[in-house]
């Protein structure tokens, strides 16, 4: 499953680093903290490896 925004891709990268013990869990906040607990390492790898070239900074909410 590819990331929907650059923010999601960055959060997944931070969560992946924490899951692999390459970063401290105390440094995480927001979505990345939740991702560590709810996603597998493989799922995080898929999100973090998404190419960022055509992704929006943040996903906008749909109206309606």
N, C-alpha and C positions, 0 to 999 in steps of 0.2 A: 504494500500500500504506500504510494508516494505521498510525501508531505504536501499540504495544500497551501502553505505559505512559508516564507523565509523564517518567520518567528517560530513556527512549528518545527522546522528543520533544525534550527539552532537549539531549541529546547530538547529535542530528541538527542542531539549530539552531547549536550551537557548531561542528560540522564544516562546515556550510554557510558560516558566516562565514569560517572559515579557508580554505575552498576559493575563496571570492570575494576573498581577500586583505583582508578587513575585520578579521581577527583574526590574531594570531601563532600559527603552528603550535606553537611552544614552550610555549604556554599550554594546549594540549590534553593530555589524559591519558585512559587507559582506552578505553572504547568509541568515543568521539568521534575519537580518533586513528586507529583502525582504519577508521572510517567514511569518513574523508577519502580514504584510499587505495583502498578497495574499492567505493565507490559513486559514481555520477554526480551532477552537480549537480541534475538533475531528480529523482532518487530521494531525495536529501536534502531538497529542497523539499517533496516529498510527505509525508515523515515529519515535518518541522518544522512544517508547516502544519496538522497534525492538531489538532482541537479537544480541549482538555484537560479539559473539564468532567466527563466520566464515566470518565476513565482512572484506573487505580490508580497509586499512587506508583511501585511496582515490580511487575513481573510475577512471580507466584509460580510455582515449579516444580511440575509435576504429579507426583504420586506414583503409582508403579505401573508 
